[in-house]
Amino acid sequence: MAASELRAVINPMLHLHRELQEVRKARAKQLGLNEEALAFYEAVAGHLRQAVRGLGANQRDNVLLGSPLDAAMADPRWRARETLARAGTS
């Protein structure tokens, strides 16, 4: 590949990279974060997206809707049982 061909490929890529850096700076400023914090949050979000992609459909639903165990433990019938037990009317 000739130097001119290489420059023709690299220059648009460098231009795009600079534009993306400016967008990131503007986004960080808009969110009130520094660029490092924004990069951290974006990396965490990326890892979470990747983890969710590895889940089956039912597992994704459980993550989105909450754990079935959490739902069972939050069932108000548990509190009613405790209240009745304290009142002596099991």
CYANA upper distance limits for C-alpha pairs under 8 A (distance plus 0.5 A):
  1 MET  CA      5 GLU  CA      6.81
  1 MET  CA      6 LEU  CA      7.04
  2 ALA  CA      6 LEU  CA      6.76
  3 ALA  CA      7 ARG  CA      6.63
  4 SER  CA      8 ALA  CA      6.64
  5 GLU  CA      9 VAL  CA      6.97
  6 LEU  CA     10 ILE  CA      6.57
  7 ARG  CA     11 ASN  CA      6.12
  8 ALA  CA     12 PRO  CA      7.62
  9 VAL  CA     13 MET  CA      7.32
 10 ILE  CA     14 LEU  CA      6.64
 11 ASN  CA     15 HIS  CA      6.64
 12 PRO  CA     16 LEU  CA      6.64
 13 MET  CA     17 HIS  CA      6.62
 14 LEU  CA     18 ARG  CA      6.72
 15 HIS  CA     19 GLU  CA      6.79
 16 LEU  CA     20 LEU  CA      6.65
 17 HIS  CA     21 GLN  CA      6.76
 18 ARG  CA     22 GLU  CA      6.87
 19 GLU  CA     23 VAL  CA      6.79
 20 LEU  CA     24 ARG  CA      6.64
 21 GLN  CA     25 LYS  CA      6.72
 22 GLU  CA     26 ALA  CA      6.68
 23 VAL  CA     27 ARG  CA      6.56
 24 ARG  CA     28 ALA  CA      6.56
 24 ARG  CA     35 GLU  CA      7.72
 25 LYS  CA     29 LYS  CA      6.67
 25 LYS  CA     35 GLU  CA      6.88
 26 ALA  CA     30 GLN  CA      6.59
 27 ARG  CA     31 LEU  CA      6.71
 28 ALA  CA     32 GLY  CA      6.52
 28 ALA  CA     33 LEU  CA      5.44
 28 ALA  CA     34 ASN  CA      6.24
 28 ALA  CA     35 GLU  CA      6.16
 28 ALA  CA     38 LEU  CA      6.50
 29 LYS  CA     33 LEU  CA      6.48
 29 LYS  CA     34 ASN  CA      7.48
 33 LEU  CA     37 ALA  CA      6.53
 33 LEU  CA     38 LEU  CA      6.70
 34 ASN  CA     38 LEU  CA      6.88
 35 GLU  CA     39 ALA  CA      6.58
 36 GLU  CA     40 PHE  CA      6.67
 37 ALA  CA     41 TYR  CA      6.73
 38 LEU  CA     42 GLU  CA      6.59
 39 ALA  CA     43 ALA  CA      6.57
 40 PHE  CA     44 VAL  CA      6.71
 41 TYR  CA     45 ALA  CA      6.61
 42 GLU  CA     46 GLY  CA      6.61
 43 ALA  CA     47 HIS  CA      6.77
 44 VAL  CA     48 LEU  CA      6.70
 45 ALA  CA     49 ARG  CA      6.62
 46 GLY  CA     50 GLN  CA      6.70
 47 HIS  CA     51 ALA  CA      6.66
 48 LEU  CA     52 VAL  CA      6.63
 49 ARG  CA     53 ARG  CA      6.72
 50 GLN  CA     54 GLY  CA      7.12
 51 ALA  CA     55 LEU  CA      7.41
 52 VAL  CA     60 ARG  CA      7.12
 55 LEU  CA     59 GLN  CA      6.19
 55 LEU  CA     60 ARG  CA      6.41
 56 GLY  CA     60 ARG  CA      6.68
 57 ALA  CA     61 ASP  CA      6.79
 58 ASN  CA     62 ASN  CA      6.74
 59 GLN  CA     63 VAL  CA      6.77
 60 ARG  CA     64 LEU  CA      6.66
 61 ASP  CA     65 LEU  CA      6.29
 61 ASP  CA     66 GLY  CA      8.41
 62 ASN  CA     66 GLY  CA      5.74
 62 ASN  CA     67 SER  CA      5.86
 62 ASN  CA     68 PRO  CA      7.49
 63 VAL  CA     67 SER  CA      7.01
 66 GLY  CA     70 ASP  CA      7.37
 66 GLY  CA     71 ALA  CA      7.64
 67 SER  CA     71 ALA  CA      6.84
 68 PRO  CA     72 ALA  CA      6.65
 69 LEU  CA     73 MET  CA      6.65
 70 ASP  CA     74 ALA  CA      6.63
 71 ALA  CA     75 ASP  CA      6.87
 73 MET  CA     78 TRP  CA      7.98
 74 ALA  CA     78 TRP  CA      8.22
 75 ASP  CA     79 ARG  CA      8.30
 76 PRO  CA     80 ALA  CA      6.93
 77 ARG  CA     81 ARG  CA      6.61
 78 TRP  CA     82 GLU  CA      6.82
 79 ARG  CA     83 THR  CA      6.61
 80 ALA  CA     84 LEU  CA      6.60
 81 ARG  CA     85 ALA  CA      6.57
 81 ARG  CA     90 SER  CA      7.78
 82 GLU  CA     86 ARG  CA      6.71
 83 THR  CA     87 ALA  CA      6.75
 84 LEU  CA     88 GLY  CA      6.63
 84 LEU  CA     89 THR  CA      5.72
 84 LEU  CA     90 SER  CA      6.04
 85 ALA  CA     89 THR  CA      6.39
 85 ALA  CA     90 SER  CA      5.59
